[in-house]
Amino acid sequence: MSLESEVAALKIAVDTLTSVAVTLDTSTTSAYNTAVATATTKAGEAAAQVTLAAAQAQSAALEVAIALDHRTAAAASAASAAAAQLAAQGYASTAQATNPDSPIRINPRKITADFTVGSEYNATSAGPIAISEGIAVTIEDNATWSIH
């Protein structure tokens, strides 16, 4: 039997006992009063148990919600860490490929800003190369630009 149904049964018993309108002798009245007091006490205890059980259920639900929030945050952090690692690897490759001592060079396939190869430099690009509309590539005298 659930706590709620026990509380309801005890309340009915108390109501029934208090509504009896008969003339009782002193010993019967004393027993009646004792029964009413006992039923009232048990009803109060049962109600307290129901309140406690409800509070414990709320606490458990809150703990589950917190655990789910932590799990979601951990998953997001793991995804962010993986994305950051991938980006770092890309930046490291780019940095290595643009390092003057690197045996591998990389360049974009499209020139999107004006560029000048000064007279004291030579330039090389891996092609094909496209130049955005309105962008100028200037090769000064004594400079060269080779596209391979």
PEQUIDA-V387153 format. One record per residue. RES is the residue in three letters. NEAR is the number of other C-alpha atoms within 10 Angstrom. Layout:
res: {RES;RES}
near: {NEAR;NEAR}
This chain:
res: {MET;SER;LEU;GLU;SER;GLU;VAL;ALA;ALA;LEU;LYS;ILE;ALA;VAL;ASP;THR;LEU;THR;SER;VAL;ALA;VAL;THR;LEU;ASP;THR;SER;THR;THR;SER;ALA;TYR;ASN;THR;ALA;VAL;ALA;THR;ALA;THR;THR;LYS;ALA;GLY;GLU;ALA;ALA;ALA;GLN;VAL;THR;LEU;ALA;ALA;ALA;GLN;ALA;GLN;SER;ALA;ALA;LEU;GLU;VAL;ALA;ILE;ALA;LEU;ASP;HIS;ARG;THR;ALA;ALA;ALA;ALA;SER;ALA;ALA;SER;ALA;ALA;ALA;ALA;GLN;LEU;ALA;ALA;GLN;GLY;TYR;ALA;SER;THR;ALA;GLN;ALA;THR;ASN;PRO;ASP;SER;PRO;ILE;ARG;ILE;ASN;PRO;ARG;LYS;ILE;THR;ALA;ASP;PHE;THR;VAL;GLY;SER;GLU;TYR;ASN;ALA;THR;SER;ALA;GLY;PRO;ILE;ALA;ILE;SER;GLU;GLY;ILE;ALA;VAL;THR;ILE;GLU;ASP;ASN;ALA;THR;TRP;SER;ILE;HIS}
near: {5;9;16;13;11;15;22;15;14;20;17;14;17;18;14;11;15;12;9;9;7;7;8;10;8;9;9;11;13;12;11;16;14;12;15;18;13;14;21;18;13;16;22;15;13;20;17;14;15;16;13;12;13;12;12;12;12;12;12;12;12;12;12;12;12;12;12;12;12;12;12;12;12;12;12;12;12;12;12;12;12;12;12;12;12;12;12;12;12;12;12;12;15;15;14;16;16;15;13;10;9;10;9;12;17;14;14;12;13;12;16;15;13;12;12;14;17;15;12;10;14;14;13;12;15;13;13;10;14;11;14;12;9;8;12;14;14;13;17;15;11;11;15;15;15;10;10;9}
